[in-house]
Amino acid sequence: MQPMRRQADDDDRRAALFELIRQRSFGRGRIKLASGRESDFYFDLRPTTLHAAGATYIGDMIADALEGLAVDYVGGLAMGAIPIATAASVASHRRGRAIGAFFVRKKAKEHGERKLVEGLPKSESLRGRNVVIVEDVTTTGGSAIQAVEAVQQEGANVVLVLTIVDRLEGAEENFAALHLPFRALFTADEFLRT
């Protein structure tokens, strides 16, 4: 009976997160995307990723997606990935796992230790660690690829790129060309049908 209840919980969580995204983060109207493309719909996930229930659902769904994967850290490009990585790390802790969180700056700090990758204690590095790159919305994958390159330069092994919403505009193909597994919690077409 436990697996059936778990499936119901997963379905309820997914439906609740979908509704939060639809209400708080999805809109229609002409907009220029980070990729440089123009679109007549958009996702601004910060109102969802920074919402108490939204962050909880996102963390739990990412923790579910990472079950069975050997993962040491989760993170991605600042700013969008910061609340996502934090939510995933918190959810992993609640489940008895210790997946750490980090973020990648768009450019290294010009002072202090001049780090590009932030969040690890002095005694730790990403060298030899399995990491998952997370992103809020993926169009072509350019931002996630920037984060992938940064952590690979630190010696990390990227085991998955995971996004909350895939706009279905080339990211999957771009990640496949780089031999990077890719997964989305939702796709844009799900929201466009509503």
Backbone as ProteinMPNN parsed JSONL, in Angstrom:
{"seq_chain_A": "MQPMRRQADDDDRRAALFELIRQRSFGRGRIKLASGRESDFYFDLRPTTLHAAGATYIGDMIADALEGLAVDYVGGLAMGAIPIATAASVASHRRGRAIGAFFVRKKAKEHGERKLVEGLPKSESLRGRNVVIVEDVTTTGGSAIQAVEAVQQEGANVVLVLTIVDRLEGAEENFAALHLPFRALFTADEFLRT", "coords_chain_A": {"N_chain_A": [[0.816, -1.192, 0.0], [2.034, 1.216, 0.546], [3.63, 2.111, -1.814], [1.517, 2.94, -3.523], [0.336, 5.081, -2.124], [2.514, 6.795, -2.059], [2.736, 7.405, -4.791], [0.357, 8.816, -5.129], [0.891, 11.016, -3.448], [3.084, 12.102, -4.849], [1.821, 12.788, -7.282], [-0.063, 14.661, -6.345], [1.657, 16.63, -5.322], [3.004, 17.419, -7.645], [0.85, 18.429, -9.144], [0.078, 20.555, -7.484], [2.388, 22.162, -7.551], [2.472, 22.742, -10.283], [0.158, 24.327, -10.487], [0.872, 26.509, -8.861], [3.033, 27.534, -10.363], [1.669, 28.174, -12.721], [-0.087, 30.173, -11.818], [1.602, 32.072, -10.521], [3.951, 32.413, -12.011], [3.837, 32.128, -14.793], [3.212, 33.669, -17.884], [1.672, 35.497, -20.577], [2.648, 37.362, -23.412], [4.678, 39.609, -25.3], [8.131, 39.107, -25.101], [11.66, 39.31, -24.461], [13.953, 36.717, -24.311], [16.498, 35.205, -22.174], [18.155, 33.822, -23.865], [18.214, 35.408, -26.047], [16.28, 35.148, -27.908], [12.916, 35.961, -29.006], [9.642, 35.779, -27.575], [6.152, 34.891, -27.188], [5.239, 34.114, -24.773], [6.093, 33.61, -21.32], [8.143, 32.565, -18.536], [8.656, 33.398, -15.265], [10.203, 32.262, -12.801], [10.962, 32.952, -10.197], [8.965, 34.045, -8.379], [7.758, 31.657, -7.701], [9.829, 29.851, -6.909], [10.741, 31.149, -4.695], [8.664, 31.075, -2.975], [7.071, 29.735, -0.111], [5.605, 27.212, -0.186], [6.086, 26.566, -2.86], [8.924, 26.309, -2.967], [9.196, 24.148, -1.249], [7.799, 22.076, -2.614], [9.325, 21.981, -4.972], [11.884, 21.276, -3.958], [11.285, 18.715, -2.888], [10.436, 17.359, -5.228], [12.755, 17.411, -6.76], [14.463, 15.979, -5.076], [13.142, 13.515, -5.241], [13.619, 12.98, -7.967], [16.334, 12.566, -7.914], [16.707, 10.255, -6.543], [18.383, 7.199, -6.196], [20.499, 8.037, -7.747], [23.955, 8.703, -7.591], [24.844, 11.412, -5.979], [26.591, 14.251, -4.996], [26.542, 17.041, -4.82], [24.359, 19.791, -5.624], [23.569, 22.364, -7.858], [23.838, 25.52, -9.638], [23.789, 28.153, -12.091], [23.992, 31.452, -10.823], [21.405, 33.728, -10.683], [19.074, 32.29, -10.606], [19.352, 29.525, -9.954], [19.973, 29.39, -7.252], [17.846, 29.44, -5.131], [16.659, 27.045, -5.869], [18.648, 25.039, -5.689], [19.138, 25.237, -2.957], [16.614, 24.482, -1.904], [16.532, 21.821, -2.813], [18.723, 20.72, -1.465], [17.909, 21.018, 1.223], [15.609, 19.377, 1.186], [16.856, 16.93, 0.676], [18.285, 16.584, 3.041], [16.188, 16.322, 4.915], [15.419, 13.806, 4.193], [17.444, 12.213, 5.022], [19.729, 12.221, 3.507], [22.778, 13.725, 2.416], [23.087, 15.991, 0.449], [24.896, 18.523, -0.856], [24.748, 22.106, -1.538], [25.522, 24.524, -4.069], [26.55, 27.476, -5.905], [27.137, 28.987, -9.094], [28.907, 31.754, -10.03], [28.296, 34.377, -12.419], [30.523, 35.646, -13.264], [33.821, 35.51, -11.935], [34.462, 36.649, -8.585], [35.977, 39.819, -7.959], [37.49, 40.25, -5.786], [38.686, 39.134, -2.554], [38.71, 35.612, -2.398], [38.28, 35.245, -5.056], [36.444, 33.5, -6.277], [34.618, 31.4, -8.543], [32.829, 29.392, -8.208], [30.653, 29.016, -5.568], [29.877, 28.328, -2.091], [30.941, 26.046, -0.997], [32.758, 24.673, 1.779], [36.057, 25.692, 2.932], [37.67, 23.414, 3.087], [36.713, 21.679, 1.18], [36.146, 20.633, -2.241], [34.907, 20.534, -5.613], [36.159, 18.629, -7.034], [36.212, 15.48, -8.458], [33.676, 14.975, -7.553], [30.2, 14.095, -7.819], [27.849, 15.966, -9.481], [24.735, 17.73, -9.861], [23.339, 19.869, -12.139], [21.128, 22.496, -11.774], [18.299, 24.367, -12.925], [16.011, 27.076, -13.409], [14.302, 27.803, -15.663], [14.613, 26.538, -18.897], [15.787, 27.252, -22.079], [17.552, 27.215, -24.561], [19.563, 26.057, -23.208], [21.899, 27.376, -22.647], [22.662, 28.845, -20.264], [22.775, 26.813, -18.326], [24.76, 25.261, -19.482], [26.921, 26.977, -19.233], [27.238, 26.862, -16.442], [27.814, 24.124, -16.211], [30.307, 23.976, -17.552], [31.863, 25.542, -15.813], [31.856, 24.015, -13.394], [32.977, 21.661, -14.303], [35.534, 22.539, -14.896], [36.416, 22.765, -12.327], [36.748, 20.163, -11.728], [34.548, 18.52, -11.363], [32.083, 15.914, -11.859], [29.474, 15.942, -13.965], [26.38, 14.658, -13.55], [23.768, 15.0, -14.266], [21.551, 17.327, -15.797], [19.046, 19.315, -14.624], [15.94, 20.803, -14.961], [13.309, 23.043, -13.972], [11.287, 23.989, -15.721], [11.181, 23.213, -19.092], [11.409, 24.924, -22.029], [11.283, 23.735, -24.463], [12.885, 24.373, -26.689], [15.266, 23.556, -27.883], [17.156, 22.837, -25.929], [17.344, 20.145, -25.002], [18.479, 18.801, -27.205], [20.909, 20.201, -27.397], [22.136, 19.521, -24.956], [22.315, 16.752, -25.303], [24.16, 16.644, -27.39], [26.412, 17.262, -25.993], [26.671, 15.081, -24.434], [25.264, 15.04, -22.026], [23.037, 14.035, -19.582], [19.611, 14.973, -19.394], [16.787, 16.396, -17.79], [13.423, 17.41, -17.257], [11.103, 18.872, -15.0], [8.694, 19.939, -15.771], [7.175, 20.825, -18.924], [6.98, 23.471, -21.338], [4.763, 23.247, -23.035], [2.794, 22.069, -21.481], [1.802, 24.174, -19.957], [0.983, 25.939, -21.889], [-1.269, 24.75, -22.876], [-3.201, 25.347, -21.045]], "CA_chain_A": [[0.0, 0.0, 0.0], [2.938, 2.364, 0.596], [3.935, 2.68, -3.122], [0.355, 3.617, -4.082], [0.211, 6.361, -1.422], [3.636, 7.618, -2.524], [2.371, 7.889, -6.117], [-0.667, 9.848, -4.934], [1.591, 12.189, -2.923], [3.859, 12.664, -5.957], [0.873, 13.403, -8.217], [-0.609, 15.853, -5.682], [2.737, 17.623, -5.243], [3.224, 17.91, -9.007], [-0.312, 19.244, -9.5], [0.131, 21.786, -6.689], [3.466, 22.994, -8.079], [2.016, 23.212, -11.591], [-0.796, 25.413, -10.275], [1.636, 27.67, -8.385], [3.768, 28.101, -11.503], [0.686, 28.757, -13.641], [-0.633, 31.398, -11.233], [2.603, 33.038, -10.062], [5.185, 32.513, -12.796], [3.619, 31.974, -16.23], [2.454, 34.769, -18.469], [1.672, 35.668, -22.03], [3.013, 38.714, -23.82], [5.959, 39.668, -26.009], [9.261, 39.235, -24.175], [12.967, 38.843, -24.94], [14.471, 35.698, -23.405], [17.94, 35.241, -21.896], [18.836, 33.264, -25.035], [18.175, 36.402, -27.1], [15.079, 34.918, -28.705], [11.685, 36.601, -28.549], [8.566, 34.824, -27.374], [4.881, 35.478, -26.775], [4.932, 33.641, -23.427], [7.29, 33.627, -20.486], [8.141, 32.021, -17.177], [9.506, 34.052, -14.269], [9.983, 31.306, -11.716], [11.325, 33.411, -8.859], [7.821, 34.081, -7.468], [7.44, 30.296, -7.257], [10.957, 29.242, -6.194], [10.911, 31.858, -3.422], [7.414, 30.898, -2.235], [7.28, 28.646, 0.852], [5.114, 25.931, -0.72], [6.792, 26.299, -4.119], [10.258, 25.802, -2.652], [9.034, 22.815, -0.658], [7.461, 21.132, -3.694], [10.491, 21.866, -5.862], [12.9, 20.482, -3.262], [10.849, 17.318, -2.822], [10.43, 16.755, -6.561], [14.149, 17.187, -7.165], [14.952, 14.851, -4.268], [12.588, 12.313, -5.879], [14.303, 12.765, -9.248], [17.723, 12.173, -7.665], [16.761, 8.953, -5.873], [19.106, 6.186, -6.947], [21.68, 8.629, -8.376], [25.022, 9.1, -6.671], [24.961, 12.866, -6.109], [27.214, 14.913, -3.854], [26.159, 18.457, -4.787], [23.413, 20.299, -6.609], [23.725, 23.812, -7.987], [23.785, 26.051, -10.991], [24.163, 29.541, -12.315], [23.279, 32.482, -10.062], [20.618, 33.78, -9.479], [17.942, 31.372, -10.658], [19.589, 28.207, -9.354], [20.252, 29.448, -5.811], [16.768, 28.899, -4.294], [16.381, 25.664, -6.279], [19.672, 24.19, -5.075], [18.897, 25.253, -1.515], [15.429, 23.656, -1.637], [16.898, 20.416, -3.038], [19.61, 20.316, -0.38], [17.076, 20.894, 2.426], [14.782, 18.17, 1.028], [17.715, 15.748, 0.828], [18.588, 16.466, 4.472], [14.998, 15.776, 5.566], [15.327, 12.384, 3.838], [18.604, 11.495, 5.53], [20.853, 12.328, 2.569], [23.523, 14.972, 2.603], [23.466, 16.595, -0.83], [25.236, 19.922, -0.644], [24.341, 23.071, -2.554], [26.512, 25.518, -4.482], [26.125, 28.239, -7.069], [28.196, 29.456, -9.983], [28.786, 33.172, -10.382], [28.413, 34.637, -13.857], [31.963, 35.899, -13.403], [34.494, 35.381, -10.644], [34.585, 37.862, -7.774], [37.235, 40.53, -8.19], [38.134, 40.448, -4.49], [38.686, 37.926, -1.717], [39.297, 34.411, -3.001], [37.996, 35.315, -6.501], [35.808, 32.234, -6.64], [33.535, 31.329, -9.498], [31.891, 28.463, -7.584], [30.479, 29.412, -4.171], [29.032, 27.536, -1.207], [31.676, 24.927, -0.4], [33.713, 25.074, 2.813], [37.454, 25.747, 2.489], [38.281, 22.089, 3.037], [36.083, 20.852, 0.146], [36.107, 21.093, -3.621], [34.055, 19.706, -6.469], [36.996, 17.651, -7.739], [35.819, 14.091, -8.294], [32.324, 14.886, -6.99], [29.067, 14.017, -8.746], [26.979, 17.125, -9.293], [23.567, 17.95, -10.713], [23.121, 21.275, -12.45], [19.71, 22.815, -11.77], [17.947, 25.627, -13.566], [14.578, 27.33, -13.293], [13.693, 27.688, -16.989], [15.625, 26.233, -19.898], [15.403, 27.497, -23.466], [18.544, 26.488, -25.366], [20.495, 25.42, -22.29], [23.134, 28.14, -22.546], [23.023, 29.167, -18.875], [23.17, 25.567, -17.661], [26.054, 24.854, -20.059], [27.923, 27.834, -18.576], [27.466, 26.274, -15.12], [28.489, 22.833, -16.444], [31.714, 24.243, -17.869], [32.539, 26.034, -14.602], [32.094, 22.939, -12.422], [33.918, 20.711, -14.909], [36.87, 23.114, -14.688], [36.746, 22.489, -10.927], [36.972, 18.731, -11.606], [33.302, 17.809, -11.043], [31.451, 15.03, -12.821], [28.07, 16.331, -14.07], [25.603, 13.439, -13.796], [22.437, 15.342, -14.753], [21.072, 18.707, -15.813], [17.628, 19.23, -14.286], [15.27, 22.102, -14.988], [11.91, 23.017, -13.554], [10.495, 24.084, -16.947], [11.867, 23.209, -20.379], [10.615, 25.628, -23.036], [11.265, 22.889, -25.656], [13.445, 25.17, -27.775], [16.594, 23.118, -28.28], [18.046, 22.456, -24.83], [17.559, 18.691, -24.959], [19.426, 18.465, -28.268], [22.216, 20.764, -27.05], [22.718, 18.7, -23.897], [22.642, 15.447, -25.907], [25.397, 16.827, -28.158], [27.498, 17.305, -25.004], [26.547, 13.824, -23.675], [24.783, 15.362, -20.685], [21.646, 13.656, -19.339], [18.767, 16.14, -19.139], [15.437, 16.071, -17.352], [12.59, 18.56, -16.885], [9.941, 18.555, -14.185], [7.562, 20.339, -16.59], [7.509, 21.4, -20.233], [6.174, 24.661, -21.639], [3.491, 22.899, -23.675], [1.798, 21.786, -20.439], [1.227, 25.441, -19.529], [0.35, 26.56, -23.054], [-2.57, 24.108, -23.079], [-4.156, 25.795, -20.023]], "C_chain_A": [[0.867, 1.267, 0.0], [3.255, 2.928, -0.789], [2.749, 3.429, -3.737], [0.167, 4.988, -3.426], [1.313, 7.315, -1.876], [3.32, 8.2, -3.891], [1.33, 8.997, -6.006], [-0.031, 11.133, -4.409], [2.369, 12.891, -4.031], [2.952, 13.394, -6.938], [0.291, 14.689, -7.633], [0.418, 16.976, -5.649], [2.959, 18.251, -6.622], [2.082, 18.827, -9.432], [-0.288, 20.577, -8.752], [1.218, 22.718, -7.205], [3.083, 23.55, -9.448], [1.093, 24.424, -11.407], [-0.096, 26.672, -9.755], [2.381, 28.343, -9.525], [2.788, 28.812, -12.436], [0.189, 30.107, -13.111], [0.428, 32.47, -10.994], [3.707, 33.333, -11.062], [5.026, 32.405, -14.309], [2.802, 33.139, -16.753], [2.55, 34.755, -19.983], [1.933, 37.133, -22.341], [4.398, 38.69, -24.428], [7.087, 39.918, -25.008], [10.529, 38.727, -24.848], [13.538, 37.906, -23.888], [15.972, 35.859, -23.2], [18.744, 34.725, -23.083], [18.927, 34.272, -26.175], [16.956, 36.261, -28.001], [13.92, 35.734, -28.145], [10.592, 35.557, -28.473], [7.294, 35.555, -27.001], [4.38, 34.888, -25.458], [6.219, 33.593, -22.633], [7.035, 32.923, -19.157], [9.111, 32.855, -16.356], [9.319, 33.232, -13.002], [10.34, 31.805, -10.317], [10.118, 33.544, -7.925], [7.382, 32.696, -6.98], [8.582, 29.698, -6.449], [11.205, 29.903, -4.845], [9.648, 31.837, -2.569], [7.582, 29.674, -1.329], [6.828, 27.296, 0.307], [5.843, 25.57, -2.006], [8.169, 25.708, -3.877], [10.193, 24.393, -2.075], [8.753, 21.776, -1.733], [8.66, 20.904, -4.62], [11.564, 21.011, -5.211], [12.546, 19.018, -3.226], [10.882, 16.647, -4.192], [11.848, 16.513, -7.082], [14.735, 16.034, -6.366], [14.418, 13.531, -4.828], [13.354, 11.968, -7.151], [15.728, 12.251, -9.054], [17.847, 10.833, -6.939], [17.445, 7.941, -6.771], [20.321, 6.72, -7.684], [22.71, 8.951, -7.297], [25.29, 10.584, -6.902], [25.557, 13.436, -4.834], [26.728, 16.35, -3.685], [25.148, 18.748, -5.884], [23.577, 21.812, -6.652], [23.648, 24.235, -9.429], [24.122, 27.518, -10.989], [23.313, 30.484, -11.451], [22.486, 33.324, -11.063], [19.574, 32.664, -9.45], [18.129, 30.063, -9.922], [19.725, 28.245, -7.837], [19.075, 28.934, -4.962], [16.443, 27.444, -4.629], [17.369, 24.706, -5.617], [19.482, 24.117, -3.57], [17.712, 24.359, -1.154], [15.759, 22.17, -1.796], [17.789, 19.896, -1.918], [18.832, 20.107, 0.914], [16.233, 19.621, 2.351], [15.623, 16.911, 1.193], [18.057, 15.518, 2.301], [17.405, 15.859, 5.225], [14.858, 14.282, 5.3], [16.546, 11.58, 4.28], [19.782, 11.45, 4.577], [21.549, 13.65, 2.817], [24.009, 15.495, 1.257], [23.698, 18.078, -0.574], [24.751, 20.798, -1.778], [25.492, 24.019, -2.848], [25.866, 26.398, -5.543], [27.349, 28.724, -7.824], [27.922, 30.923, -10.296], [28.892, 33.327, -11.899], [29.836, 35.035, -14.214], [32.568, 35.88, -12.008], [34.53, 36.723, -9.915], [35.936, 38.506, -8.063], [37.971, 40.822, -6.888], [38.088, 39.133, -3.712], [39.358, 36.762, -2.429], [39.04, 34.306, -4.504], [37.383, 34.026, -7.035], [34.762, 32.429, -7.719], [32.428, 30.44, -8.939], [31.86, 28.764, -6.087], [29.639, 28.395, -3.4], [29.733, 26.371, -0.543], [32.61, 25.438, 0.689], [35.148, 25.017, 2.266], [38.064, 24.366, 2.274], [37.723, 21.201, 1.92], [36.198, 21.489, -1.228], [35.171, 20.169, -4.394], [34.857, 18.619, -7.199], [36.568, 16.223, -7.403], [34.409, 13.898, -7.754], [31.282, 14.812, -8.103], [28.118, 15.174, -8.455], [25.816, 17.098, -10.282], [23.439, 19.454, -10.898], [21.621, 21.509, -12.523], [19.494, 24.203, -12.369], [16.448, 25.825, -13.426], [13.861, 27.127, -14.623], [14.807, 27.488, -17.999], [15.057, 26.482, -21.286], [16.341, 26.702, -24.362], [19.545, 25.741, -24.493], [21.779, 26.191, -22.056], [23.579, 28.449, -21.127], [23.487, 27.923, -18.131], [24.522, 25.096, -18.188], [27.18, 25.698, -19.472], [28.252, 27.278, -17.189], [28.194, 24.941, -15.239], [29.976, 23.057, -16.677], [32.486, 24.696, -16.634], [32.834, 24.898, -13.636], [33.016, 21.863, -12.999], [35.345, 21.219, -14.795], [37.348, 22.899, -13.259], [36.961, 20.993, -10.691], [35.734, 17.909, -11.296], [32.859, 16.927, -12.205], [29.968, 15.395, -12.851], [27.26, 15.097, -14.458], [24.216, 13.729, -14.355], [22.291, 16.86, -14.8], [19.568, 18.606, -15.621], [17.032, 20.632, -14.254], [13.849, 21.958, -14.471], [11.016, 23.052, -14.793], [11.413, 24.116, -18.162], [10.945, 23.87, -21.394], [10.534, 24.847, -24.353], [11.779, 23.636, -26.885], [14.911, 24.826, -28.04], [17.523, 22.654, -27.182], [18.366, 20.963, -24.851], [18.585, 18.257, -26.002], [20.824, 18.991, -27.95], [22.9, 19.963, -25.946], [23.128, 17.329, -24.443], [23.947, 15.533, -26.687], [26.619, 16.856, -27.24], [27.517, 16.053, -24.127], [26.167, 14.072, -22.218], [23.338, 14.905, -20.55], [20.846, 14.889, -18.921], [17.371, 15.681, -18.759], [14.717, 17.361, -16.964], [11.434, 18.084, -16.023], [8.654, 18.869, -14.949], [8.073, 20.804, -17.946], [6.532, 22.536, -20.532], [4.817, 24.296, -22.224], [2.403, 22.556, -22.657], [1.075, 23.067, -20.014], [0.489, 26.132, -20.689], [-1.019, 25.973, -23.339], [-3.623, 24.616, -22.09], [-4.803, 27.114, -20.379]], "O_chain_A": [[0.434, 2.297, -0.517], [3.162, 4.144, -0.956], [2.946, 4.446, -4.404], [-0.133, 5.961, -4.118], [1.07, 8.509, -2.055], [3.604, 9.372, -4.138], [1.413, 10.002, -6.711], [-0.371, 12.223, -4.87], [2.328, 14.116, -4.148], [3.275, 14.497, -7.38], [0.164, 15.691, -8.337], [0.093, 18.133, -5.914], [3.086, 19.469, -6.743], [2.319, 19.885, -10.015], [-0.602, 21.616, -9.332], [1.007, 23.928, -7.291], [3.347, 24.718, -9.734], [1.241, 25.43, -12.102], [-0.436, 27.782, -10.165], [2.369, 29.567, -9.647], [3.054, 29.926, -12.887], [0.062, 31.067, -13.871], [0.18, 33.651, -11.238], [4.342, 34.385, -10.985], [6.003, 32.577, -15.037], [1.817, 33.547, -16.136], [3.4, 34.087, -20.572], [1.489, 38.026, -21.619], [5.206, 37.824, -24.093], [7.007, 40.824, -24.178], [10.484, 37.833, -25.693], [13.603, 38.256, -22.709], [16.638, 36.562, -23.96], [19.885, 35.139, -23.289], [19.628, 34.035, -27.159], [16.643, 37.167, -28.773], [13.928, 36.144, -26.984], [10.607, 34.572, -29.211], [7.337, 36.701, -26.552], [3.238, 35.126, -25.064], [7.309, 33.54, -23.202], [5.9, 32.719, -18.728], [10.275, 32.997, -16.73], [8.394, 33.472, -12.226], [10.037, 31.123, -9.338], [10.237, 33.182, -6.754], [6.707, 32.584, -5.956], [8.339, 29.095, -5.404], [11.805, 29.301, -3.955], [9.581, 32.519, -1.546], [8.177, 28.679, -1.745], [7.593, 26.333, 0.337], [6.182, 24.407, -2.224], [8.543, 24.719, -4.506], [11.037, 23.55, -2.377], [9.386, 20.722, -1.765], [8.961, 19.772, -4.997], [12.102, 20.107, -5.851], [13.389, 18.163, -3.496], [11.306, 15.497, -4.31], [12.103, 15.521, -7.766], [15.437, 15.192, -6.926], [15.147, 12.541, -4.887], [13.696, 10.809, -7.385], [16.269, 11.577, -9.93], [18.953, 10.331, -6.74], [17.132, 7.834, -7.957], [21.109, 5.93, -8.205], [22.358, 9.42, -6.214], [25.894, 10.963, -7.906], [25.092, 13.145, -3.732], [26.527, 16.822, -2.566], [25.082, 18.068, -6.908], [23.707, 22.462, -5.615], [23.422, 23.423, -10.326], [24.665, 28.056, -10.023], [22.094, 30.339, -11.358], [22.938, 33.564, -12.182], [19.235, 32.156, -8.381], [17.185, 29.539, -9.33], [19.598, 27.203, -7.195], [19.291, 28.053, -4.13], [15.999, 26.693, -3.76], [16.973, 23.687, -5.053], [19.646, 23.054, -2.972], [17.79, 23.571, -0.212], [15.311, 21.349, -0.995], [17.628, 18.76, -1.471], [19.064, 19.131, 1.627], [16.146, 18.872, 3.324], [15.164, 15.932, 1.781], [18.111, 14.374, 2.752], [17.589, 14.986, 6.074], [14.245, 13.567, 6.093], [16.666, 10.4, 3.949], [20.739, 10.713, 4.814], [20.961, 14.58, 3.369], [25.203, 15.447, 0.961], [22.799, 18.792, -0.13], [24.387, 20.307, -2.846], [26.33, 24.284, -1.987], [24.771, 26.105, -6.023], [28.441, 28.852, -7.27], [26.842, 31.281, -10.767], [29.507, 32.502, -12.574], [30.298, 34.791, -15.329], [31.9, 36.197, -11.024], [34.616, 37.784, -10.534], [36.911, 37.821, -8.373], [38.96, 41.555, -6.881], [37.515, 38.147, -4.174], [40.442, 36.908, -2.993], [39.528, 33.381, -5.152], [37.757, 33.532, -8.099], [34.11, 33.469, -7.803], [31.244, 30.692, -9.161], [32.895, 28.768, -5.421], [28.805, 27.695, -3.974], [29.186, 25.764, 0.378], [33.194, 26.514, 0.551], [35.407, 24.366, 1.254], [38.883, 24.179, 1.374], [38.206, 20.085, 1.728], [36.328, 22.706, -1.365], [34.71, 19.152, -3.876], [34.282, 17.788, -7.902], [36.559, 15.811, -6.243], [33.991, 12.764, -7.521], [31.455, 15.386, -9.178], [27.646, 15.34, -7.33], [25.903, 16.53, -11.37], [23.433, 20.214, -9.929], [20.916, 20.806, -13.248], [20.363, 25.074, -12.328], [15.696, 24.855, -13.334], [12.907, 26.353, -14.697], [15.823, 28.182, -17.964], [13.984, 25.988, -21.629], [15.973, 25.64, -24.865], [20.288, 24.891, -24.983], [22.662, 25.717, -21.341], [24.763, 28.325, -20.817], [24.472, 27.965, -17.394], [25.341, 24.586, -17.423], [28.276, 25.19, -19.238], [29.42, 27.228, -16.805], [29.097, 24.657, -14.452], [30.809, 22.393, -16.06], [33.628, 24.285, -16.428], [33.943, 24.815, -13.107], [33.758, 21.223, -12.254], [36.271, 20.428, -14.616], [38.552, 22.856, -13.006], [37.316, 20.588, -9.584], [35.847, 16.721, -10.995], [33.209, 17.16, -13.362], [29.267, 15.18, -11.861], [27.424, 14.554, -15.551], [23.551, 12.825, -14.861], [22.832, 17.579, -13.96], [18.89, 17.898, -16.364], [17.56, 21.53, -13.598], [13.262, 20.877, -14.529], [10.093, 22.246, -14.914], [12.315, 24.95, -18.246], [9.818, 23.418, -21.594], [9.802, 25.243, -25.26], [11.202, 23.552, -27.97], [15.705, 25.703, -28.382], [18.592, 22.119, -27.477], [19.526, 20.57, -24.73], [19.46, 17.44, -25.715], [21.815, 18.308, -28.205], [24.112, 19.749, -25.995], [24.182, 16.808, -24.076], [24.752, 14.603, -26.653], [27.725, 16.517, -27.658], [28.298, 15.976, -23.178], [26.669, 13.417, -21.305], [22.487, 15.341, -21.325], [21.343, 15.742, -18.185], [16.838, 14.72, -19.314], [15.321, 18.283, -16.416], [10.852, 17.029, -16.274], [7.651, 18.17, -14.805], [9.249, 21.135, -18.101], [5.404, 22.551, -20.038], [3.822, 24.965, -21.942], [1.218, 22.734, -22.937], [-0.125, 23.044, -19.741], [-0.508, 26.823, -20.477], [-1.85, 26.622, -23.975], [-4.812, 24.349, -22.268], [-5.628, 27.621, -19.62]]}, "name": "protein", "num_of_chains": 1, "seq": "MQPMRRQADDDDRRAALFELIRQRSFGRGRIKLASGRESDFYFDLRPTTLHAAGATYIGDMIADALEGLAVDYVGGLAMGAIPIATAASVASHRRGRAIGAFFVRKKAKEHGERKLVEGLPKSESLRGRNVVIVEDVTTTGGSAIQAVEAVQQEGANVVLVLTIVDRLEGAEENFAALHLPFRALFTADEFLRT"}
